[in-house]
Amino acid sequence: MPSKICSLSLRQSRPSTTSPTTFQFDGKDYTPDNFGQEFYGTVTVRDALIHSLNVATIKVAEMIGYRRVVELSRQVGLGNNIMATPAVALGAYEMTPVDVAAGYTAFATNGTRAEPLYLRGVVGSDGKVEESDSPKTRPVLDPRVAYLTTSLMEDVLNRGTGASVRSLGFTAPAAGKTGTLARWLVRRFHIEPALRDLDWVR
């Protein structure tokens, strides 16, 4: 979900702060932490995304409006159970890996979402294609916003919380977003021009 916050914030170019903060919503307190429990003061949207700065991400979502975050999430197809709360900024609501992977197709294809396709074709023993299919697509994001969001996610792999991928020798063009808790890197998904991949790592 942080990548969706960045997509919205790119329209407004708002920096944010990472100071420890308690958010109040619906009569309850919510005190998130940053990955590694590190705080940097005022940061750009790019730095908030690539270093998984949860506090800054929620502050941007609060400025934009939680409902707008939900609207964009549903627009790209991330499910209907997402609620307009501070936790929406961190992707805390349940969704399937297929939904997440399909939602991220919009970033790699200039704002066009591709519906999941489970069977591309059937080939007979003689090598003849018996049946074939191609994914249905629809525009869901401004291509300029999709391009800039992908640029931010490229930096996640190049110099952010996903940089270990590069240090292990992975050099292909790619972008990604890690999901983090205070002390754990819990998931990673990345996109390449011809591949969408979702991994759960703990």
C-alpha positions as CSV (number, residue, x, y, z in Angstrom):
1,M,0.0,0.0,0.0
2,P,2.8,2.5,0.6
3,S,3.4,2.6,-3.2
4,K,-0.2,3.7,-3.6
5,I,0.4,6.6,-1.1
6,C,3.3,7.6,-3.2
7,S,1.2,7.6,-6.4
8,L,-1.2,10.0,-4.7
9,S,1.4,12.2,-3.1
10,L,3.3,12.7,-6.4
11,R,0.3,14.8,-7.5
12,Q,0.9,17.1,-4.6
13,S,4.7,16.9,-4.0
14,R,4.5,17.0,-0.2
15,P,7.4,16.1,2.0
16,S,6.8,14.5,5.4
17,T,8.4,13.9,8.8
18,T,9.4,10.7,10.5
19,S,9.3,11.9,14.1
20,P,7.6,9.5,16.5
21,T,3.9,10.1,16.3
22,T,0.7,8.8,17.8
23,F,-2.2,9.1,15.4
24,Q,-5.8,9.4,16.6
25,F,-8.6,7.8,14.6
26,D,-12.1,6.9,15.7
27,G,-11.3,7.5,19.3
28,K,-8.3,5.2,19.3
29,D,-4.5,5.8,19.4
30,Y,-2.3,4.3,16.8
31,T,1.5,4.5,17.2
32,P,3.5,3.0,14.3
33,D,7.2,2.5,14.2
34,N,9.8,2.7,11.4
35,F,11.8,-0.2,10.1
36,G,14.9,-0.5,12.5
37,Q,13.2,2.1,14.7
38,E,15.1,4.9,12.9
39,F,13.8,8.4,12.5
40,Y,15.2,11.0,10.1
41,G,13.1,14.2,10.6
42,T,11.7,15.7,7.4
43,V,12.0,13.4,4.4
44,T,10.9,13.3,0.8
45,V,8.3,10.9,-0.5
46,R,11.1,9.0,-2.2
47,D,13.1,8.5,1.0
48,A,10.0,7.5,2.9
49,L,9.3,4.8,0.4
50,I,12.8,3.4,-0.1
51,H,13.6,3.3,3.6
52,S,10.2,2.0,4.7
53,L,9.4,5.0,6.9
54,N,6.0,4.1,8.2
55,V,5.4,7.2,10.2
56,A,6.0,9.5,7.2
57,T,3.9,7.3,5.0
58,I,0.9,7.6,7.3
59,K,1.3,11.3,7.7
60,V,1.2,11.7,3.9
61,A,-1.9,9.5,3.8
62,E,-3.5,11.6,6.5
63,M,-2.8,14.8,4.5
64,I,-4.2,13.3,1.3
65,G,-7.1,11.6,3.0
66,Y,-7.5,8.0,3.9
67,R,-10.6,7.7,1.8
68,R,-8.6,8.7,-1.3
69,V,-6.1,6.0,-0.6
70,V,-8.9,3.5,-0.4
71,E,-10.4,4.7,-3.6
72,L,-7.0,4.3,-5.5
73,S,-6.5,0.9,-4.0
74,R,-9.9,-0.3,-5.2
75,Q,-9.3,1.4,-8.5
76,V,-6.2,-0.8,-9.1
77,G,-8.1,-3.8,-7.9
78,L,-6.7,-4.5,-4.4
79,G,-10.0,-5.7,-2.9
80,N,-13.1,-4.3,-1.2
81,N,-12.2,-5.0,2.5
82,I,-9.8,-2.1,2.7
83,M,-10.9,0.6,5.2
84,A,-10.1,4.3,5.5
85,T,-7.9,4.1,8.6
86,P,-4.3,5.0,9.3
87,A,-3.3,1.4,8.8
88,V,-4.4,1.5,5.2
89,A,-1.2,3.5,4.5
90,L,0.9,0.5,5.4
91,G,-1.0,-2.2,3.6
92,A,-2.3,-3.7,6.8
93,Y,-5.5,-5.0,5.3
94,E,-5.8,-8.6,4.1
95,M,-5.5,-9.2,0.4
96,T,-4.4,-12.2,-1.7
97,P,-0.9,-12.4,-3.3
98,V,-2.7,-12.6,-6.7
99,D,-4.5,-9.3,-6.0
100,V,-1.3,-7.6,-5.0
101,A,0.7,-8.9,-8.0
102,A,-2.1,-7.9,-10.4
103,G,-2.4,-4.4,-8.8
104,Y,1.3,-3.9,-9.3
105,T,1.0,-4.5,-13.1
106,A,-0.3,-0.9,-13.3
107,F,3.2,0.4,-12.4
108,A,5.1,-1.5,-15.0
109,T,2.7,-0.9,-17.8
110,N,2.2,2.8,-17.7
111,G,-0.9,2.7,-15.6
112,T,-2.7,-0.3,-17.2
113,R,-3.8,-3.1,-14.9
114,A,-3.7,-6.6,-16.3
115,E,-6.2,-9.1,-14.9
116,P,-4.6,-12.4,-13.6
117,L,-4.4,-15.1,-16.1
118,Y,-4.0,-18.6,-14.8
119,L,-3.7,-20.5,-18.2
120,R,-2.1,-18.9,-21.2
121,G,-2.7,-21.7,-23.5
122,V,-3.0,-25.4,-24.3
123,V,-0.6,-27.1,-26.6
124,G,-1.1,-30.5,-28.0
125,S,1.4,-33.4,-28.2
126,D,2.1,-32.4,-31.8
127,G,3.1,-28.9,-30.7
128,K,-0.1,-27.3,-32.1
129,V,-1.7,-24.6,-30.0
130,E,-5.2,-25.8,-29.2
131,E,-6.3,-22.9,-27.1
132,S,-4.7,-19.6,-26.1
133,D,-5.7,-16.5,-24.1
134,S,-4.3,-13.1,-23.2
135,P,-4.9,-11.0,-20.1
136,K,-7.7,-8.4,-20.1
137,T,-6.4,-4.9,-19.4
138,R,-7.8,-1.6,-18.3
139,P,-6.3,1.8,-17.5
140,V,-6.2,2.6,-13.8
141,L,-3.5,5.2,-13.3
142,D,-2.2,8.3,-15.0
143,P,0.8,7.0,-17.0
144,R,3.0,9.8,-15.6
145,V,2.2,8.8,-12.0
146,A,2.8,5.2,-12.8
147,Y,6.2,6.1,-14.3
148,L,7.3,8.2,-11.3
149,T,6.1,5.6,-8.8
150,T,8.1,2.9,-10.6
151,S,11.1,5.2,-10.4
152,L,10.7,5.4,-6.6
153,M,10.4,1.6,-6.4
154,E,13.6,1.2,-8.5
155,D,15.4,3.0,-5.7
156,V,14.0,0.6,-3.1
157,L,16.2,-2.1,-4.8
158,N,19.0,0.2,-5.7
159,R,19.6,1.9,-2.4
160,G,16.8,1.1,0.0
161,T,15.4,-1.7,2.1
162,G,15.7,-4.1,-0.9
163,A,19.3,-3.3,-1.8
164,S,20.5,-6.7,-0.7
165,V,19.1,-8.1,-4.0
166,R,21.6,-6.0,-5.8
167,S,24.5,-7.0,-3.5
168,L,23.7,-10.7,-4.3
169,G,24.3,-10.0,-8.0
170,F,20.8,-9.3,-9.4
171,T,21.4,-6.6,-12.0
172,A,18.3,-6.8,-14.2
173,P,16.0,-3.7,-14.5
174,A,13.6,-4.0,-11.6
175,A,11.5,-2.1,-9.1
176,G,10.0,-3.3,-5.8
177,K,8.6,-2.5,-2.4
178,T,9.4,-4.2,0.9
179,G,6.9,-4.6,3.7
180,T,8.4,-4.1,7.1
181,L,7.7,-4.3,10.8
182,A,9.8,-2.5,13.4
183,R,12.5,-5.1,13.3
184,W,11.7,-7.5,10.5
185,L,11.7,-7.3,6.7
186,V,8.6,-9.4,6.1
187,R,7.8,-9.4,2.4
188,R,9.1,-8.3,-0.9
189,F,7.6,-8.0,-4.3
190,H,9.2,-6.7,-7.5
191,I,8.4,-5.9,-11.0
192,E,10.3,-6.2,-14.2
193,P,9.2,-5.3,-17.7
194,A,8.0,-8.9,-18.4
195,L,7.6,-10.3,-14.9
196,R,5.6,-9.6,-11.7
197,D,6.8,-11.5,-8.7
198,L,5.5,-11.6,-5.2
199,D,7.5,-13.2,-2.4
200,W,6.9,-13.6,1.4
201,V,10.2,-13.5,3.3
202,R,10.7,-13.4,7.1
